[in-house]
């Protein structure tokens, strides 16, 4: 191979991943020289290391490498550009790089800019002729999903065009009925809404019962309907399976993550969490993860790679004897679950000792974000550590080892929530960031968004 022309050797480099490129470059001085002179190879390695994918834009690889170095430095030193957005109404949602607010039958959308990547900010608005109880959206499909509780207290799901607010042209039935009627004298229901490609999912909590519905949104076909008081939240693992958090007080089994097939063709599996200290302890759990990975955007030099993504399960335990509620976050990657699911020796139940200590990172946090705060994107999450500070955690396994925290950490040594102290060791890096006084912090691909203490102003900090 050493006798091949340099251009053929470089072509061989390009079919390898970053780790094998670096290894091959050490084989000989000739190989090392080819590697050092190739901006395209340098760019490919840096993309993989940073958990990014190429956007295939017109600038050369050398130009994109320069942009990437500037982008990395802007994150490392956190040198953002600040944009103020006023809150319209009392509902908001952040999906990818788009922040949306709703008030008085009007949606306002703000696409987050990225000065280093040359992405401008874009704003637009959409009106709808009904009152929205909750919503989510998918820009790539021009899909706005709005939940309506009508005058008879029936809950329905509207499938609308994000651009026009009218019924979506691809939806056979643009109004999906849940068949759930909310008592008019009770508390208002809460919703969790997820969109994943051809599927939309809605979890409804009417205080008495938890309902989960999953439809194929274009055909209007109901694919999953679960009514179970043990459920607390859900997310899409992929286009075949759901991940559902569940716990029943007074049962001997610990809290668990249930893998459920969307259409019944995937095997059900449970991942146990640590055993609780008291059988009577109730646990609130909420899953946060990025929605379905967005397709490549045009004219973008690079974007987040979505071959793997982070899941964060917020845990709050409470029992009448506690002076305060212990709060934790459990962080793990999609690949961790998938690898165990593909192991035929594990079976239907994967106990905590099998997957948790090495495949997760549990953190004790001073408080948990509210369910509508989108603090996870890709393999990163942002933690609001105080009113004026936050911490960005990155679980990308390809980060340089000297920058990663690899030590084991023990939480809940006093057993206030768990039967035994919990030891976890998933690697991560982190960045501390100073912010103005804020009630909440959210994460986008190209920055963070803070919410003012009065929840009337968003500050977009983009790199």
Buried (B, 14 or more C-beta within 10 A) or exposed (E): EEEEEEEEBBEBBEEBEBEEBBEBBEEEEBBEEBBEEBBBBBBBBBBBBBBBBBBEBEEEBEBBBBBBBBBBEBBEEBEBBEBEBEBBBEBBBBBBBBBBBBBEBBBBBBBBBBBBBEBEBEEEEBEBEEEBBBBBBBBBBBBBBBBBBEEEBBBBBBBBBBEBBBBBEBBEBBEBEBEBEBEEEEEEBBBBBBBBBBBBBBBBBBEEEBBBBBBBBBEBEBBBEBEBEBBBBBBBBBEEBBBBBBBBEEEEBBBBBBBBBBBEEBEEBBBBBBBBBBEEBBBBBBBBBBBBBBEBBEEBBBBBBBEBBBBBBBBBBBBEEEEEBBBBBBBBBBEBBBEBBEEEEBEEEBBBEBBBBEBBBBBBBEEBBEBBBBBBBBBBBBBBBEEEBBBBBBBBBBBEEEEBEEEEBEBBEEBBBBBEEBBBBBBBBBBEBEBEEBBBBBBBBBBBBBBBEEEEBBBBBBB
